[in-house]
Amino acid sequence: IDLLPPILEDLTTRGRADRPTRPWLGLYASDNDGAVVVMGLADDGPAESADLRVGDVLAAVAGEPVEDLAGFFRQIWALGEAGVRVPLTIEREGRPIKLTVTSSDRERFLVSPQLH
């Protein structure tokens, strides 16, 4: 509850906090037996464009091992704001693969209200 007062005015006027947008990859992941596994992908999102696949294990972000789901997101956010390139190491079918995902602003992928 202590986090709300500093951003309350922003929320009421802008609908979100007035700070740089965090990078978004367009993937849905879950902790699974000590690993973070891709469970789904947003259609036409950055992860899908970078050839991430359901079942890929997220092993490292910028060379740092992924410990858990919350840590994975913190590692991505620490790289900068939306648009930053995110170097990932994944495991697919037991083999390590390095790839880079260019993050995006999640709001670009949300359905906007129809204005009359």
C-alpha positions as CSV (number, residue, x, y, z in Angstrom):
1,I,0.0,0.0,0.0
2,D,3.0,2.3,0.6
3,L,3.8,2.1,-3.1
4,L,0.5,3.7,-4.2
5,P,0.7,7.3,-2.9
6,P,3.8,8.3,-5.1
7,I,2.1,7.2,-8.3
8,L,-1.6,7.8,-7.5
9,E,-1.8,11.1,-9.4
10,D,-0.1,9.5,-12.4
11,L,-2.6,6.6,-12.3
12,T,-5.6,8.9,-12.2
13,T,-4.4,11.2,-15.0
14,R,-2.4,8.9,-17.3
15,G,-3.6,5.4,-16.4
16,R,-0.1,4.3,-15.5
17,A,3.0,5.5,-13.6
18,D,5.0,8.3,-15.3
19,R,8.3,6.4,-15.8
20,P,10.1,4.8,-18.7
21,T,8.2,1.8,-20.0
22,R,9.7,-1.6,-19.0
23,P,10.9,-3.9,-21.7
24,W,8.3,-6.6,-22.6
25,L,9.1,-9.8,-24.5
26,G,5.6,-11.1,-25.2
27,L,6.1,-14.5,-23.5
28,Y,4.3,-16.3,-20.7
29,A,6.5,-18.4,-18.5
30,S,6.3,-20.5,-15.4
31,D,8.6,-22.0,-12.7
32,N,8.7,-25.7,-13.4
33,D,10.9,-28.1,-11.5
34,G,13.6,-25.5,-10.8
35,A,13.5,-24.1,-14.3
36,V,11.7,-21.2,-16.0
37,V,9.9,-22.5,-19.0
38,V,8.1,-20.7,-21.8
39,M,4.4,-21.7,-21.6
40,G,3.0,-19.4,-24.3
41,L,3.8,-16.5,-26.7
42,A,1.9,-13.4,-27.6
43,D,0.9,-13.4,-31.2
44,D,3.4,-11.3,-33.3
45,G,5.2,-10.3,-30.1
46,P,8.9,-9.9,-29.7
47,A,9.6,-13.4,-28.4
48,E,7.7,-15.0,-31.3
49,S,9.6,-12.9,-33.8
50,A,12.9,-14.0,-32.2
51,D,11.9,-17.7,-32.6
52,L,11.3,-18.5,-29.0
53,R,9.0,-21.5,-28.6
54,V,6.7,-23.1,-26.1
55,G,8.8,-25.5,-24.0
56,D,12.1,-23.5,-24.2
57,V,13.9,-23.2,-20.9
58,L,15.1,-19.7,-20.1
59,A,18.6,-20.4,-18.9
60,A,20.3,-17.0,-18.8
61,V,19.7,-13.3,-19.5
62,A,22.8,-11.4,-20.6
63,G,25.0,-14.2,-19.4
64,E,23.5,-14.3,-15.9
65,P,21.7,-17.5,-14.9
66,V,17.9,-17.4,-14.5
67,E,17.0,-18.6,-11.0
68,D,13.3,-18.1,-10.9
69,L,10.5,-16.3,-12.8
70,A,10.5,-13.1,-10.7
71,G,14.3,-12.9,-11.1
72,F,13.9,-13.4,-14.8
73,F,11.7,-10.3,-15.1
74,R,14.1,-8.3,-12.9
75,Q,17.0,-9.3,-15.1
76,I,15.2,-8.1,-18.2
77,W,14.0,-4.8,-16.6
78,A,17.6,-4.1,-15.3
79,L,18.8,-3.9,-19.0
80,G,16.9,-0.7,-19.7
81,E,13.5,0.5,-21.0
82,A,11.3,-0.9,-23.8
83,G,13.2,-1.3,-27.0
84,V,16.4,-2.7,-25.4
85,R,17.9,-5.8,-26.9
86,V,17.7,-8.7,-24.5
87,P,20.4,-11.4,-25.0
88,L,19.0,-14.8,-23.9
89,T,20.4,-18.3,-23.5
90,I,17.7,-20.9,-23.8
91,E,17.7,-24.6,-23.7
92,R,15.7,-26.4,-26.5
93,E,15.7,-30.2,-26.6
94,G,18.7,-30.3,-24.3
95,R,20.8,-27.9,-26.3
96,P,21.8,-24.4,-25.4
97,I,20.9,-21.7,-28.0
98,K,21.8,-18.0,-27.8
99,L,19.4,-15.5,-29.3
100,T,18.5,-11.8,-28.9
101,V,15.0,-10.5,-28.4
102,T,14.3,-6.8,-29.1
103,S,11.9,-5.9,-26.4
104,S,8.8,-3.7,-26.9
105,D,6.3,-1.5,-25.1
106,R,3.5,-3.9,-24.0
107,E,0.9,-1.1,-24.5
108,R,1.5,-1.3,-28.3
109,F,0.0,-4.8,-28.2
110,L,-3.1,-4.0,-26.1
111,V,-6.4,-3.4,-27.7
112,S,-7.2,0.3,-27.4
113,P,-10.7,1.5,-26.6
114,Q,-12.8,2.7,-29.5
115,L,-13.3,6.5,-29.4
116,H,-16.4,8.0,-31.0
